[in-house]
Amino acid sequence: MKKLIKCGMLFRATNEATEQNMAIVIDGNKISDVLGISQVGDLGNFDVIDLSEKFVMPGLIDAHTHCWANGSFQDLTDGAMYSISIPTYALRGLKWVQDDLMGGFTTIRDAGAPGFADVAIRDAINEGYHWGPRMMVAGLPINATGGHGDSSLQPPYSGGDRNNVRAIVCGPDQARQAARFNFKYGADYIKFMSTYGVMSVGDDPGPQELTYEEMRAIVEVAEFRGKTTATHAHGLNGIRCAVKAGVTSVEHGTYIDEETAEMMIEKGTYLVPTIIASLRMLNMAKEGEIADYAMKKARMCQKVHSNNIRMAYEKGVKIALGTDVAAPYVYHGTQAEELVLMVEKIGMKPEHVLISATKTGSELLRWDNKIGTIEKGKLADIIAVDGNPLVDMKVMKNVSFVMKDGTVYKNN
């Protein structure tokens, strides 16, 4: 029997409009019709799901997650990353991505995991062994020797060019090989580090890490396969170089300037801000919980991050929601606060925030033919909240209904 969802308010995400008293008809795992409830006829022909008191919209897309950790700084240290087994990462990560789904994120783009644990989780979900969100995964992130993500272990214990946590490269040939290696073992897209970072030891987040030639080699391999790329980038030179190299999306974008924003608009490059990552750490950390070097760098980035992202938004850079969930205190299933911060810190229009978390995210993943909006023929990924997020975005922190692929996972 077909399902029918009665919607009090419906935000299709095809545009900024909200409709009243609508119905969504679902046949199997796809939307077969969207129409006024008065046009439906005999409701006895349907399995009716009554959301007539709720705000209904497409499932959320988090374009920057990490399935292998869950809000603990210790999990991000070398001592943890090089002592935890890959099966442990996968088994723990399965539970955590299920938390994402229950938080309303029906699709996630995972930005790298040790030992291809993200590939294992994705495949277990896709093959029906376990339930969870739809996943696009990156495999091993690529970075330079001594760069963001490389270990601080001494030479006898370092894994060289590949250490099951990162793919470490020096030169375009190694960069090209690392990208090919990732695709060979199941990556959907490639993530690389253009600059240093906040959580790593002994560096500053601003300086460029990979050369243009290394970045271009990575992007070229992805382009050969019709795949996308993403780059971790805080500093301006790294952002600009990655955009020139043809990267699909810039993650964080902390020190972006007007010239680079205009270049991103010209090239169609997406920006994934992850505002929540540093704010949660700065607001929630207790004395001694986070290393001093990380706190210092987080404060440095936070001073400029929101204002620079606001500038990019106002210029018209395409912004997709991403959270860096797994960063300190950013727990899986709680990352919808990013939508609130996009309104409060960036100054985005609420309708634009919801589109960023749905339609724009699907376009970034190149999955807009099947998810991201509520339209006939698309997969039935649908969520609902009590209240109206266009009036108060905080209601998005408590998703009360979750459907993925036509299956209801939550209905409070």
Residue pairs with C-beta under 8 A, 6 or more apart in sequence:
1 45
1 46
1 47
2 25
2 26
2 27
2 32
2 45
2 46
2 47
3 25
3 26
3 46
3 47
3 48
3 49
3 380
3 406
4 23
4 24
4 25
4 26
4 40
4 43
4 46
4 47
4 48
4 49
5 23
5 24
5 26
5 49
5 51
5 56
5 382
5 403
6 23
6 37
6 48
6 49
6 50
6 51
6 52
7 19
7 21
7 22
7 23
7 24
7 37
7 51
7 52
7 54
7 56
7 384
8 20
8 21
8 51
8 52
8 53
8 54
8 55
8 56
9 18
9 19
9 20
9 54
9 55
9 56
9 388
10 18
10 19
10 20
10 22
10 24
10 34
10 56
10 57
10 374
11 17
11 18
11 19
11 55
11 56
11 57
11 58
11 351
11 354
11 374
11 390
12 19
12 34
12 57
12 58
12 373
12 374
12 375
13 57
13 58
13 354
13 355
13 358
13 359
13 372
13 373
13 374
14 359
14 373
14 374
14 375
16 349
16 351
16 352
16 355
18 390
21 36
21 37
21 38
21 52
22 34
22 35
22 36
22 37
22 56
23 33
23 34
23 35
23 36
23 37
23 39
23 40
24 31
24 33
24 34
24 56
24 374
24 380
24 382
25 31
25 32
25 33
25 34
25 35
25 40
25 46
26 32
26 380
26 403
26 406
28 406
29 379
29 380
29 405
29 406
29 407
30 377
30 378
30 379
30 380
30 406
31 374
31 375
31 376
31 377
31 378
31 379
31 380
32 376
32 377
33 376
34 374
34 375
34 376
40 46
49 401
49 408
49 411
51 384
51 401
53 386
54 384
54 385
54 386
54 400
54 401
55 384
55 385
55 386
55 387
55 388
55 389
55 395
56 374
56 382
56 383
56 384
56 401
57 354
57 358
57 374
57 382
57 383
57 384
58 358
58 359
58 371
58 372
58 373
58 374
58 381
58 382
58 383
59 104
59 105
59 106
59 107
59 358
59 371
59 381
59 382
59 383
59 402
59 403
59 404
60 103
60 104
60 105
60 106
60 107
60 321
60 336
60 357
60 358
60 361
60 383
60 399
61 105
61 106
61 107
61 108
61 109
61 320
61 321
61 357
61 358
61 361
61 362
61 365
61 371
61 372
62 100
62 105
62 107
62 108
62 109
62 321
62 322
62 323
62 325
62 335
62 357
62 361
63 108
63 109
63 249
63 270
63 272
63 320
63 321
63 322
63 361
63 364
63 365
64 109
64 111
64 230
64 251
64 272
64 274
64 322
64 323
64 324
64 325
65 97
65 100
65 105
65 108
65 109
65 110
65 111
65 322
65 323
65 324
65 325
65 326
65 332
65 335
66 110
66 111
66 112
66 113
66 324
66 325
66 326
66 327
67 89
67 93
67 94
67 96
67 97
67 108
67 110
67 113
67 117
67 118
67 121
67 135
67 326
68 75
68 89
68 92
68 93
68 113
68 114
68 117
68 118
68 326
69 75
69 76
69 326
70 92
70 96
70 326
70 331
70 332
71 326
71 327
71 328
71 329
71 330
71 331
71 332
72 328
73 199
73 289
73 290
73 291
73 294
73 328
74 80
75 81
75 326
76 199
76 327
76 328
78 151
78 152
78 153
78 201
81 114
81 151
81 165
82 151
82 153
82 157
82 163
82 165
84 114
86 114
86 115
86 116
86 117
86 120
86 164
89 113
89 114
89 115
89 117
90 117
90 120
90 121
90 124
93 113
93 117
93 118
93 121
94 121
94 124
94 130
94 132
96 326
96 332
96 333
97 108
97 110
97 121
97 125
97 132
97 133
97 135
97 332
98 130
98 131
98 132
98 133
99 331
99 332
99 333
100 108
100 132
100 133
100 325
100 332
100 333
100 335
101 131
101 132
101 133
101 402
101 404
101 409
102 333
102 399
102 402
102 409
102 410
103 332
103 333
103 334
103 335
103 336
103 399
104 336
104 383
104 385
104 396
104 399
104 402
105 133
105 335
105 336
106 133
106 134
106 371
106 381
106 383
106 402
106 403
106 404
107 133
107 134
107 135
107 136
107 361
107 362
107 365
107 367
107 371
107 381
108 133
108 134
108 135
108 136
109 135
109 136
109 137
109 138
109 189
109 230
109 322
109 361
109 364
109 365
110 118
110 122
110 135
110 136
110 137
110 138
111 138
111 141
111 191
111 230
111 232
111 251
111 322
111 324
112 118
112 138
112 139
112 140
112 141
112 166
112 191
113 119
113 137
113 138
113 139
113 140
114 140
114 164
114 165
115 140
115 164
115 165
116 139
116 140
116 185
116 186
116 187
118 135
118 137
118 138
118 139
119 137
119 139
119 185
119 186
119 187
121 130
121 132
121 135
121 137
122 135
122 136
122 137
122 186
122 188
123 186
124 130
124 132
125 131
125 132
125 133
125 134
125 135
126 135
131 409
133 404
134 371
134 381
134 404
134 405
136 188
136 189
136 365
136 367
137 186
137 187
137 188
137 189
138 182
138 187
138 188
138 189
138 190
138 191
138 230
139 182
139 185
139 186
139 187
139 190
140 162
140 164
140 165
140 166
140 167
140 178
140 181
140 182
140 187
141 149
141 166
141 167
141 191
141 192
141 193
141 232
142 166
142 167
142 169
142 175
142 178
142 179
142 182
142 190
142 191
142 192
142 193
142 210
142 218
143 149
143 150
143 166
143 167
143 168
143 169
143 192
143 193
143 209
143 210
144 150
144 168
144 169
144 170
144 193
144 209
144 210
144 214
145 168
145 169
145 170
146 203
147 168
147 193
147 196
147 200
147 203
147 209
147 210
148 193
148 195
148 196
148 197
148 199
148 200
148 203
148 205
148 209
148 232
149 165
149 166
149 193
149 197
149 200
150 166
150 168
150 200
151 157
151 158
151 159
151 163
151 165
151 166
152 201
152 202
159 165
159 168
160 168
161 167
161 168
161 169
161 174
161 178
162 168
162 178
162 181
167 178
167 181
167 182
169 175
169 177
169 178
169 210
169 214
171 213
171 214
172 211
172 213
172 214
172 216
172 217
173 217
174 214
175 192
175 210
175 214
175 215
175 217
175 218
176 217
176 218
176 220
176 221
178 218
179 190
179 217
179 218
179 221
179 222
180 221
182 190
183 190
183 221
183 222
183 225
183 227
188 227
189 222
189 227
189 228
189 229
189 230
189 248
190 218
190 219
190 221
190 222
190 227
190 228
190 229
190 230
191 229
191 230
191 231
191 232
191 251
192 210
192 215
192 218
192 229
192 230
192 231
192 232
193 209
193 210
193 231
193 232
193 233
194 208
194 209
194 210
194 215
194 231
194 232
194 233
194 235
194 238
194 239
194 241
194 242
194 247
195 205
195 206
195 207
195 208
195 209
195 232
195 233
195 234
195 235
195 237
195 238
195 239
196 203
196 204
196 205
196 206
196 207
196 209
196 234
196 235
197 203
197 205
197 232
197 234
197 297
198 205
198 234
198 277
198 278
198 294
198 297
198 298
198 301
199 294
199 327
199 328
201 291
201 293
202 293
204 297
205 234
205 235
205 254
205 297
205 300
205 301
206 234
206 235
206 236
206 255
207 235
207 237
207 238
208 235
208 237
208 238
208 241
209 238
210 238
210 241
211 241
212 241
212 244
212 245
215 231
215 241
215 242
215 245
215 247
216 245
216 246
218 229
218 245
219 229
219 245
219 246
219 247
220 246
222 228
222 229
223 246
228 248
228 249
228 364
228 365
228 366
229 246
229 247
229 248
229 249
230 247
230 248
230 249
230 250
230 251
230 272
231 238
231 242
231 247
231 249
231 250
231 251
232 251
232 252
233 239
233 242
233 250
233 251
233 252
233 253
234 252
234 253
234 254
234 255
234 301
235 254
235 255
236 255
236 256
236 257
236 260
239 250
239 253
239 255
239 256
239 260
240 259
240 260
240 263
242 250
243 250
243 260
243 263
243 264
243 267
243 269
244 263
246 267
247 269
248 269
248 270
248 364
249 269
249 270
249 271
249 272
249 320
249 364
250 256
250 264
250 269
250 270
250 271
250 272
251 272
251 274
251 322
251 324
252 272
252 273
252 274
252 277
252 301
252 305
252 324
253 271
253 272
253 273
253 308
253 309
253 312
254 301
254 304
254 305
254 308
255 304
255 308
256 264
256 271
256 308
256 309
256 311
256 312
257 308
258 311
258 315
261 311
261 312
261 315
261 317
262 315
263 269
264 270
264 271
264 312
264 317
264 318
265 315
265 316
265 317
265 318
268 318
269 317
269 318
270 317
270 318
270 319
270 320
270 360
270 364
271 309
271 312
271 317
271 318
271 319
271 320
272 319
272 320
272 321
272 322
272 364
273 305
273 309
273 319
273 322
273 342
273 346
274 322
274 323
274 324
274 327
274 338
275 305
275 306
275 309
275 338
275 341
275 342
275 345
275 346
276 323
276 324
276 327
276 330
276 335
276 337
276 338
276 341
277 323
277 324
277 327
277 330
278 298
278 301
278 302
278 305
279 302
279 341
279 345
280 327
280 328
280 329
280 330
280 337
281 290
281 294
281 295
281 298
281 327
281 328
281 329
282 295
282 298
282 299
282 302
283 329
284 328
284 329
285 295
285 328
285 329
289 328
290 328
294 328
306 345
306 346
309 319
309 345
309 346
310 345
310 346
310 347
312 319
313 319
313 346
313 347
313 348
313 352
314 347
318 360
318 363
318 364
319 342
319 348
319 352
319 356
319 360
320 356
320 357
320 360
320 361
320 363
320 364
321 338
321 339
321 342
321 353
321 356
321 357
321 360
321 361
322 338
323 330
323 335
323 338
324 330
325 331
325 332
325 334
325 335
326 332
334 397
336 396
336 397
336 399
337 397
339 353
339 354
339 357
339 389
339 393
339 396
340 393
340 394
340 396
340 397
342 348
342 353
342 356
342 393
343 350
343 353
343 393
348 356
350 389
350 390
350 391
350 393
351 390
353 389
353 393
354 389
354 390
358 372
358 373
359 368
359 372
359 373
360 372
361 372
362 368
362 370
362 371
362 372
362 373
363 372
369 378
370 378
370 379
371 378
371 379
371 381
372 378
374 382
379 405
379 406
380 403
380 404
380 405
380 406
381 403
381 404
381 405
382 401
382 403
383 399
383 401
383 402
383 403
384 399
384 400
384 401
385 395
385 396
385 398
385 399
385 400
385 401
386 395
386 398
386 400
387 395
388 395
389 395
389 396
399 410
400 410
400 411
400 412
401 408
401 410
401 411
401 412
402 408
402 409
402 410
402 411
403 409
